[in-house]
Amino acid sequence: MNPADLEHAAALLHQADLLIVAAGAGMGVDSGLPDFRGNQGFWKAYPALGRAGMEFTSVASPATFQDDPTLAWGFYGHRLNLYRATIPHAGFGLLKKWGERMAHGYGVFTSNVDGHFQAAGFDGQRIYECHGSIHHLQCLEPCGGHIWSARDYAPQVDNDACRLLGAAPTCPHCGNMARPNILMFGDWGWNEGRSAQQERRLHALLHKAQRPLVIELGAGVAIPSVRHFGQTVLQHRNSRMVRINPREPQVASTRDVGLAAGALAALAAIDALL
């Protein structure tokens, strides 16, 4: 990392009145979470699916819950257990500390479904999970607009086979199978009500700010939800950006900063200058 770029990032933090954290899958790598970067990365995390030649896009699909529910819940049950057991890395705490110093605090936009911003102590009212959350469930049908917490569900999974051993959760309203309240591939049944409320709250927060700073972390271009959001804030909110990405750190303006590093290393380096 270039020392001048780090100094520039620290200066942008001093000038901002609202911190917007925009986080993609790379944010969780320093916590030890797998990065499903291409089939090889996915199959390394789930060897049984690699042996079967199943791609992430086919497993992470409502159709798999219909066709092979023990596989679908084996995959999502494993992820639920993993995310519950994993401690968010120290970079989360640095971002929270910086945001709490600003006049309007912080907001979070994330494509991650792991709930780690909440686990790290971020205010849930300031988080927008654009793809939903594995910690919430909905009916597979769906039978209505119901979303409920997954806290009472403890999946038993054969991790080697990626198969659910116990019972799948059911909808308390109709008794059919439940699924995670996550936007999957080829998904026309996702209940977006919870995420839509989060979106409205985040946009209301942005309206209050005069000098928001977007710190984007681990957001690639393959699924550009996070990058698109950050660019929209830059275009319409008089914002600046610090982009942290080990492979794709480029920024469009010299007024912004791109750091070719992992999330934790870059955040710690910036914090040393504050």
Secondary structure, DSSP 8 states (H G I E B T S, - for coil): --HHHHHHHHHHHHH-SEEEEEE-GGGGGGGT-----HHHHHHHH-HHHHHTT--HHHHSSHHHHHH-HHHHHHHHHHHHHHHHH----HHHHHHHHHHHTSTT-EEEEE---S-HHHHTT--GGGEEETTEEEEEEEESS--SS--EE-TT----EETTTTEE-S---B-TTT-SBEEEEE--TT-S----HHHHHHHHHHHHHHHH-SSEEEEEES--SSSTHHHHHHHHHHHHTT-EEEEE-SS----S-TTSEEE-S-HHHHHHHHHTT-
